[in-house]
């Protein structure tokens, strides 16, 4: 290993990046586009459920319940005149759900021995939204009933007052955990995708044969490419962090030291995976497809970025332990929302480094200076 030759090769790689700015675009512009899409296009929050209300009872109790539905911030409530109009608007997609207050609502409320029924109709083609409609209306209904009972002297204050406290994400905002997870996806794609093309490109352009005729070893070629794209990857990670923290306002409660340590551990794996693919496949198109399938899809589906690992079947939960992105997602969420919890971070860093060493071992066995 000759460091002077490696330095010269790094300069060659940098000059090639300047001549072919697609790599720079992939490392800078592509992460910004993805972060924009994940930040504004992906959300698990349901704050504006479109709800229609049909009140067949004109009494004060029914009007009070309708007011309760209209004052909650989670529901965007509109009163319609009858069931037929409500069903038409629900079918056309203007409403996510409909609440029907029957004509005997007040009569049942005033009769203490009877429970007043209300009908909740939800649009079932979107099961998640339908579940939100039912839960939000049920919550408003229970709160309204309790308030009515206390006002009328029927009920009594609870002996136990439950005061919930949500740690680390007090408002339960989904982007607080989605955006740190999206950074993992972005680093996976940019790191593995960029390096999956570099050696395959040399073979396609015929420049690899010229390099083979020099005293440069294959290890020096790989190391120079790794060093060059490592710098690009770190710049991409820094850009993602800046946008997440300062533009989207995601809190960061960890330390920069911990962030750099976890990021470097995962970035080296992503770059190593891309280089291993590039060494194994001498066609850029095939290398890019393999990189997407072997890195992006597992990172997106099996890392816990969107889909909760605990709710997966057992065989998938076992499979997630072999997805390095899982440990980076866990580390970033911890650092952004909680802080430097080293009992979580250190095992994750150790496991990511084991994956990195394994992929570099495979790459070492694969890279032989041969023209065949």
C-alpha positions as CSV (number, residue, x, y, z in Angstrom):
1,X,0.0,0.0,0.0
2,X,1.6,3.3,-1.2
3,X,-0.1,6.4,0.3
4,X,1.4,8.6,-2.4
5,X,-0.3,6.6,-5.1
6,X,-3.5,6.6,-3.1
7,X,-3.3,10.4,-2.9
8,X,-2.8,10.7,-6.6
9,X,-5.7,8.4,-7.3
10,X,-7.9,10.5,-4.9
11,X,-7.0,13.6,-6.9
12,X,-8.0,11.8,-10.1
13,X,-11.3,10.8,-8.6
14,X,-12.0,14.4,-7.5
15,X,-11.1,15.8,-11.0
16,X,-13.5,13.2,-12.5
17,X,-16.3,14.3,-10.2
18,X,-15.8,17.9,-11.4
19,X,-15.8,16.8,-15.0
20,X,-18.9,14.6,-14.4
21,X,-21.1,16.6,-12.0
22,X,-23.7,13.8,-11.8
23,X,-22.0,12.4,-8.7
24,X,-22.1,15.8,-7.1
25,X,-25.8,16.1,-8.0
26,X,-26.5,12.7,-6.4
27,X,-24.6,13.7,-3.2
28,X,-26.1,17.2,-2.8
29,X,-29.3,17.7,-4.8
30,X,-30.7,14.2,-4.6
31,X,-30.7,14.2,-0.7
32,X,-32.4,17.6,-0.6
33,X,-35.2,16.4,-3.0
34,X,-35.7,13.2,-0.9
35,X,-35.6,15.1,2.4
36,X,-38.2,17.6,1.0
37,X,-40.4,14.7,-0.2
38,X,-40.1,12.8,3.1
39,X,-40.6,16.0,5.2
40,X,-43.6,17.4,3.4
41,X,-45.0,14.4,1.6
42,X,-44.9,11.7,4.3
43,X,-46.9,12.2,7.5
44,X,-48.7,9.9,9.8
45,X,-50.5,12.7,11.6
46,X,-54.3,13.1,11.0
47,X,-55.2,16.6,12.1
48,X,-57.9,17.6,9.6
49,X,-60.3,14.7,9.4
50,X,-63.2,15.9,7.2
51,X,-66.4,15.1,9.1
52,X,-70.0,15.6,8.1
53,X,-72.7,15.9,10.8
54,X,-76.4,15.3,10.3
55,X,-78.4,16.5,13.3
56,X,-82.0,15.3,13.2
57,X,-82.5,16.7,16.7
58,X,-82.7,20.5,17.0
59,X,-82.6,20.5,20.8
60,X,-79.9,22.2,22.9
61,X,-78.2,19.0,23.9
62,X,-77.7,18.0,20.2
63,X,-76.4,21.5,19.4
64,X,-74.0,21.3,22.3
65,X,-72.6,18.0,21.0
66,X,-72.2,19.4,17.5
67,X,-70.3,22.3,19.0
68,X,-68.0,19.9,20.7
69,X,-67.3,18.2,17.4
70,X,-66.6,21.5,15.7
71,X,-64.2,22.8,18.4
72,X,-61.7,19.9,18.3
73,X,-58.6,20.7,16.2
74,X,-58.5,17.1,14.9
75,X,-61.8,17.4,13.0
76,X,-62.9,19.7,10.2
77,X,-66.6,19.5,10.8
78,X,-69.4,20.6,8.5
79,X,-73.1,20.3,9.2
80,X,-75.3,19.0,6.4
81,X,-79.1,18.9,6.2
82,X,-79.9,15.2,5.8
83,X,-78.5,11.7,5.5
84,X,-78.8,11.6,1.7
85,X,-76.6,14.6,1.2
86,X,-74.1,13.3,3.8
87,X,-73.9,9.9,2.0
88,X,-73.4,11.6,-1.3
89,X,-70.5,13.7,0.0
90,X,-69.0,10.7,1.7
91,X,-69.2,8.7,-1.5
92,X,-67.7,11.5,-3.6
93,X,-64.7,11.7,-1.2
94,X,-65.6,15.2,0.2
95,X,-66.0,13.7,3.7
96,X,-63.9,11.1,5.6
97,X,-66.7,10.2,7.9
98,X,-70.3,11.2,8.9
99,X,-71.9,11.4,12.3
100,X,-75.7,11.1,12.5
101,X,-77.5,12.4,15.6
102,X,-81.0,10.8,15.7
103,X,-84.2,12.7,16.4
104,X,-84.6,11.0,19.8
105,X,-81.1,12.1,21.0
106,X,-82.3,14.6,23.6
107,X,-85.1,12.4,24.8
108,X,-82.7,9.5,25.5
109,X,-80.2,11.8,27.2
110,X,-82.9,13.2,29.5
111,X,-84.1,9.7,30.4
112,X,-81.3,8.6,32.7
113,X,-82.0,4.9,32.3
114,X,-81.3,5.0,28.5
115,X,-78.1,5.6,26.5
116,X,-78.4,7.9,23.5
117,X,-77.0,6.3,20.4
118,X,-75.2,8.2,17.6
119,X,-74.2,6.7,14.3
120,X,-70.6,7.0,13.0
121,X,-70.1,6.2,9.3
122,X,-66.5,6.0,8.0
123,X,-65.1,5.6,4.5
124,X,-63.6,2.1,4.6
125,X,-61.4,2.3,1.5
126,X,-58.8,4.0,3.7
127,X,-58.8,1.8,6.9
128,X,-56.3,4.0,8.7
129,X,-58.4,7.1,8.2
130,X,-61.6,5.2,9.1
131,X,-60.0,4.2,12.4
132,X,-59.0,7.8,13.1
133,X,-62.6,8.9,12.4
134,X,-64.1,6.4,14.9
135,X,-61.5,7.1,17.6
136,X,-61.7,10.9,17.4
137,X,-65.6,10.9,17.5
138,X,-65.6,8.4,20.3
139,X,-63.2,10.6,22.3
140,X,-65.3,13.7,21.8
141,X,-68.5,11.7,22.7
142,X,-67.0,10.4,25.9
143,X,-65.7,13.8,27.0
144,X,-69.1,15.4,26.2
145,X,-71.0,12.8,28.2
146,X,-68.7,13.3,31.2
147,X,-69.2,17.0,31.1
148,X,-73.0,16.7,30.8
149,X,-73.1,14.3,33.8
150,X,-71.1,16.7,35.9
151,X,-73.2,19.7,34.9
152,X,-76.4,17.9,35.7
153,X,-75.1,16.5,39.0
154,X,-75.4,13.0,37.8
155,X,-71.8,12.0,37.9
156,X,-69.0,12.7,40.3
157,X,-65.4,13.6,39.9
158,X,-63.1,10.6,39.4
159,X,-61.2,9.4,42.5
160,X,-58.1,9.0,40.3
161,X,-57.1,11.7,37.9
162,X,-54.8,10.3,35.2
163,X,-52.4,12.9,33.9
164,X,-50.6,11.6,30.8
165,X,-47.1,12.7,30.0
166,X,-45.4,12.0,26.7
167,X,-41.6,12.0,26.8
168,X,-39.3,13.2,24.1
169,X,-42.1,13.8,21.5
170,X,-44.7,15.7,23.6
171,X,-47.0,16.6,20.6
172,X,-46.7,13.1,19.0
173,X,-45.5,14.7,15.8
174,X,-44.7,12.0,13.2
175,X,-42.1,14.0,11.5
176,X,-40.0,14.0,14.7
177,X,-39.2,10.3,14.0
178,X,-39.8,10.1,10.2
179,X,-37.2,12.7,9.3
180,X,-34.3,11.2,11.3
181,X,-35.3,7.8,9.7
182,X,-35.4,9.4,6.2
183,X,-31.8,10.6,6.7
184,X,-30.8,6.9,7.0
185,X,-32.6,6.1,3.7
186,X,-30.9,9.0,2.0
187,X,-27.4,8.1,3.2
188,X,-28.1,4.5,2.2
189,X,-29.1,5.4,-1.3
190,X,-26.4,8.1,-1.9
191,X,-23.6,6.0,-0.3
192,X,-24.3,2.7,-1.9
193,X,-25.6,4.0,-5.2
194,X,-22.7,6.4,-5.8
195,X,-20.0,3.8,-5.1
196,X,-21.8,1.0,-6.9
197,X,-21.1,2.8,-10.2
198,X,-17.5,3.9,-9.9
199,X,-15.6,0.8,-10.7
200,X,-18.2,-0.5,-13.1
201,X,-17.8,2.9,-14.9
202,X,-14.1,2.3,-15.2
203,X,-14.6,-1.0,-16.8
204,X,-17.2,0.4,-19.2
205,X,-15.0,3.3,-20.3
206,X,-12.0,1.1,-20.6
207,X,-9.9,3.1,-18.1
208,X,-9.6,0.1,-15.8
209,X,-7.2,-1.6,-18.2
210,X,-5.0,1.5,-18.2
211,X,-4.9,1.4,-14.4
212,X,-4.1,-2.3,-14.4
213,X,-1.0,-1.7,-16.5
214,X,0.4,0.6,-13.7
215,X,2.0,-0.4,-10.4
216,X,-1.2,0.6,-8.6
217,X,-2.8,-2.3,-6.7
218,X,-6.5,-3.0,-6.7
219,X,-6.6,-2.2,-2.9
220,X,-5.2,1.3,-3.6
221,X,-7.8,1.8,-6.4
222,X,-10.6,0.8,-4.0
223,X,-9.2,2.8,-1.1
224,X,-8.9,6.0,-3.2
225,X,-12.5,5.7,-4.4
226,X,-13.7,5.0,-0.8
227,X,-11.9,8.0,0.5
228,X,-13.3,10.3,-2.2
229,X,-16.9,9.2,-1.8
230,X,-16.5,9.1,2.0
231,X,-15.9,12.9,1.9
232,X,-19.0,13.3,-0.3
233,X,-21.1,11.1,2.0
234,X,-20.1,13.1,5.1
235,X,-21.0,16.4,3.3
236,X,-24.4,14.8,2.4
237,X,-24.9,13.8,6.0
238,X,-24.1,17.3,7.3
239,X,-26.5,18.8,4.7
240,X,-29.3,16.4,5.8
241,X,-28.7,17.2,9.5
242,X,-28.7,21.0,8.8
243,X,-32.0,20.8,6.9
244,X,-33.6,18.5,9.5
245,X,-32.6,20.5,12.5
246,X,-32.8,24.1,11.2
247,X,-35.4,24.0,8.4
248,X,-37.8,21.3,9.8
249,X,-37.1,22.2,13.4
250,X,-36.5,18.6,14.5
251,X,-34.9,18.8,18.0
252,X,-31.4,17.4,18.4
253,X,-30.6,16.4,22.0
254,X,-27.5,14.4,21.4
255,X,-23.9,15.5,20.9
256,X,-22.1,16.1,17.6
257,X,-19.5,13.5,18.6
258,X,-22.1,10.8,18.9
259,X,-23.7,11.9,15.7
260,X,-20.4,11.7,13.8
261,X,-19.5,8.4,15.4
262,X,-22.7,6.7,14.4
263,X,-22.8,8.3,10.9
264,X,-19.3,7.3,10.1
265,X,-20.0,3.7,11.2
266,X,-23.0,3.4,8.9
267,X,-21.6,5.4,6.0
268,X,-18.5,3.1,5.8
269,X,-20.9,0.1,5.5
270,X,-23.0,1.8,2.8
271,X,-19.9,2.8,0.8
272,X,-18.4,-0.6,1.2
273,X,-21.6,-2.3,0.1
274,X,-21.6,-0.1,-3.1
275,X,-18.0,-0.8,-3.8
276,X,-18.5,-4.6,-3.3
277,X,-21.3,-4.5,-5.9
278,X,-19.2,-2.4,-8.3
279,X,-16.3,-4.9,-8.0
280,X,-18.6,-7.8,-8.6
281,X,-20.6,-6.4,-11.5
282,X,-18.9,-4.6,-14.4
283,X,-22.1,-3.1,-15.8
284,X,-23.4,0.3,-14.4
285,X,-27.1,-0.4,-15.0
286,X,-26.9,-3.8,-13.3
287,X,-24.8,-2.4,-10.4
288,X,-27.3,0.4,-9.8
289,X,-30.3,-2.0,-9.8
290,X,-28.5,-4.4,-7.4
291,X,-27.6,-1.5,-5.1
292,X,-31.3,-0.3,-5.0
293,X,-32.6,-3.8,-4.3
294,X,-30.0,-4.8,-1.7
295,X,-29.7,-1.6,0.2
296,X,-32.7,0.8,-0.3
297,X,-35.5,-1.7,-0.1
298,X,-34.3,-3.4,3.1
299,X,-33.6,0.0,4.7
300,X,-37.0,1.3,3.8
301,X,-39.1,-1.8,4.8
302,X,-37.1,-3.5,7.6
303,X,-35.3,-0.8,9.5
304,X,-38.2,0.5,11.5
305,X,-38.2,3.8,9.6
306,X,-42.0,3.6,8.9
307,X,-43.1,0.1,9.7
308,X,-43.0,-0.8,13.4
309,X,-40.7,-3.8,13.8
310,X,-42.6,-5.1,16.9
311,X,-45.7,-5.5,14.9
312,X,-44.0,-7.6,12.2
313,X,-44.2,-11.4,12.0
314,X,-41.5,-13.3,13.8
315,X,-39.5,-14.3,10.7
316,X,-39.4,-10.7,9.6
317,X,-38.3,-9.5,13.1
318,X,-35.5,-12.0,12.9
319,X,-34.6,-10.7,9.5
320,X,-34.4,-7.1,10.6
321,X,-31.3,-8.0,12.8
322,X,-29.4,-8.5,9.6
323,X,-30.3,-5.0,8.2
324,X,-27.6,-2.5,9.3
325,X,-30.0,0.4,8.6
326,X,-32.1,-0.8,11.6
327,X,-29.3,0.1,14.0
328,X,-28.6,3.5,12.4
329,X,-32.3,4.4,12.5
330,X,-32.4,3.4,16.2
331,X,-29.3,5.5,16.9
332,X,-30.5,8.6,15.0
333,X,-33.9,8.6,16.6
334,X,-32.3,8.3,20.0
335,X,-29.8,11.1,19.4
336,X,-32.4,13.5,17.9
337,X,-35.2,12.9,20.4
338,X,-33.6,11.6,23.6
339,X,-29.8,12.3,23.6
340,X,-26.6,10.3,23.9
341,X,-27.9,7.1,25.6
342,X,-24.7,5.2,25.2
343,X,-26.3,1.9,26.4
344,X,-28.2,2.1,23.1
345,X,-25.6,3.8,20.9
346,X,-22.6,1.7,21.6
347,X,-24.1,-1.7,20.8
348,X,-25.6,-0.2,17.6
349,X,-22.2,1.2,16.6
350,X,-20.5,-2.1,17.4
351,X,-22.9,-4.1,15.3
352,X,-22.7,-1.6,12.3
353,X,-18.9,-1.9,12.5
354,X,-19.2,-5.7,12.4
355,X,-21.2,-5.4,9.2
356,X,-18.7,-3.0,7.8
357,X,-15.8,-5.3,8.6
358,X,-17.7,-8.2,7.0
359,X,-18.4,-6.4,3.8
360,X,-14.7,-5.2,3.6
361,X,-13.6,-8.8,4.1
362,X,-15.7,-9.9,1.2
363,X,-14.4,-7.0,-0.9
364,X,-10.9,-7.9,-0.1
365,X,-11.4,-11.5,-1.3
366,X,-13.2,-10.3,-4.4
367,X,-10.8,-7.6,-5.6
368,X,-8.0,-9.2,-7.6
369,X,-6.0,-7.3,-10.1
370,X,-7.2,-9.3,-13.2
371,X,-8.3,-8.3,-16.6
372,X,-10.7,-11.3,-17.1
